[in-house]
Amino acid sequence: MDNRRFYYLAEGECEEKLLKALKTKPALIHPGKVEKFNVVQRELKPNKLMNFQPGSSVVLVFDTDKEETAILKKNIELLHSLSFRVEVITIAQVLDFEDEIEHCTDVSKAQAFTKSENVSEFKSAVPAHMPPPQAEAGTLPGEYPTCSHTR
């Protein structure tokens, strides 16, 4: 059995909600802490690094729609330079959440995935197509707030 701890840093709300929904089904992803944190635009601070335990896996989920990658590179280097070993796993989406849906499925437009009229409607519909999450602060069991990730 794999005893590693997993920490997921998701770039945006949609990625965060998708990871949390996938966590509810044990065979889909390793259980772990999911947090919205944009590793492409924000530098990891020492207090966040202290949360990672030796031997854990830190999964960075981000879009490739930004041309500036200096902060992302710095964050990855920082994780690799920790005095204790952590595995760094990067999951780079093709461009953004909608493009990833198009890339990973047989739909030509992400909106077709949820039979939405436009991207905005798609963003509202995505949570309805995910497995019901466990209740979090501010939500009822099975309720999911909509994504506000913009293009």
N, C-alpha and C positions, 0 to 999 in steps of 0.2 A: 504494500500500500504506500502511496506517495504521501509523505507527511509534511511536504513543503507548505508554507503559507503563501497565499497569492494576494497580491495587491494590484488592483486594476485602476489605472489613472485614465479616465475617459475624457476626451477633448471637450465634448459638448453634452447637452442634456439628452439628446436622442441616443448617443452612444452609451451614456450612463444608464438610461432606462432599459436599453436593449440588454446590456450586461446583467443588470439586476433581474430582468425577466429570465434570461438564460440560466442564472444561478438557481432558480427555483426548480429546475430539472437537473438533478445531480449528474447525469451522464453528458450534459452539453458542454459545460465548462467546469474547471476546478472551482470549488467554493472559495470565497475570499472577500476581502473588503473592496467595494467599488466606490470610487470617488470621482466627482467631476473636477478635473484639473487639466488645463490646457498646457501640455508640455512643450508645445511649439511656440507659445507666446509668453509663458511665465516661467521664471527660474525656480527650481526646487530650492527650498530654504532648509537650513539645518534642522529646524523643529519637525519638518515633514520627514526628513531622512531618518530621524530617530525612531519613527514608527515602524520602519522596516527591520525585521529580525534577521539575524545571520542565517544564510541558507534559504531565504525566501525568494520568491519570484515576483518581479515587478513588471507588470504588463502595461505598456504604453499604447493606447489606442488613439490615433489621431488622423486627421485629414491631410491630404497632400495638396490642398488648394492654396497654400501660402508659399510664396517663393523664398522667403527669408527663413533659413533653417539654423541659424547660429545658436539660438537659445535651445532648440531641440538637441543639437550636437553637444552643447555644453551640459545639458541635463543628463544625457546618456553617459558622457565622460565622467560626470560627477558620480553617477550610480556605480560605474565600473571602478572608481577610485576609492570607494568606501573601505574603511579598515577591515570590515567584515564582508564576506562574499555574498552577493545577491545575484541571481540570474536576471538579466534584463531581456525582456521579450518585447519586440515592437510589432504592432499591427497597424500598418499604414493603409488607410483606405485609399481607393483609387483617386478620388478627388474629394468628395464629401459623402454624406450618408446616402443621399439619393443616388449618386453615381455608383456607390458600392452595392446597393440593392439591384441596380441594373446590371452590374458586372457579375454578381453572384447568382442571379436568377435568369429565367428565360423571358422576362418582361423587357420591352423596349423602352419604356418610361416608368420611373418609380411609381408614378401615380396609378399605373395599371395594376400594381401590386395590391392596392387597396381600393381600386375602382374609384379613385378621386379625380376631380375635375382639374386640379392644379396642385402645385407644390405645397401651398399653404394648407389646403384641405388634406393632402397626404400627411403632413406633419401632425395634424390633429387626429388623423385616422390610425397612425402607426400604433399607438398604445392599445387601441381596441383589438388589434390583431396579435398582440403578444399574450403569453400566458399570464393569468392574474398574478400580480406580485403579492408579496407579504405586506401587510400594512406597515406603513412608515408614518412618522410624525406628520400630521396634517392631511393624511389620506385615510380612507376607509378601506377595509379588506377588499381586494379585487378592483380597486379604483386606481387609475393612473392619470396624473396630470398630463397635458399635451406637451409636445416638444416645442421649444421656441427658437431652435437653431435656424439661422437665416442664411440665405445664399447671397 
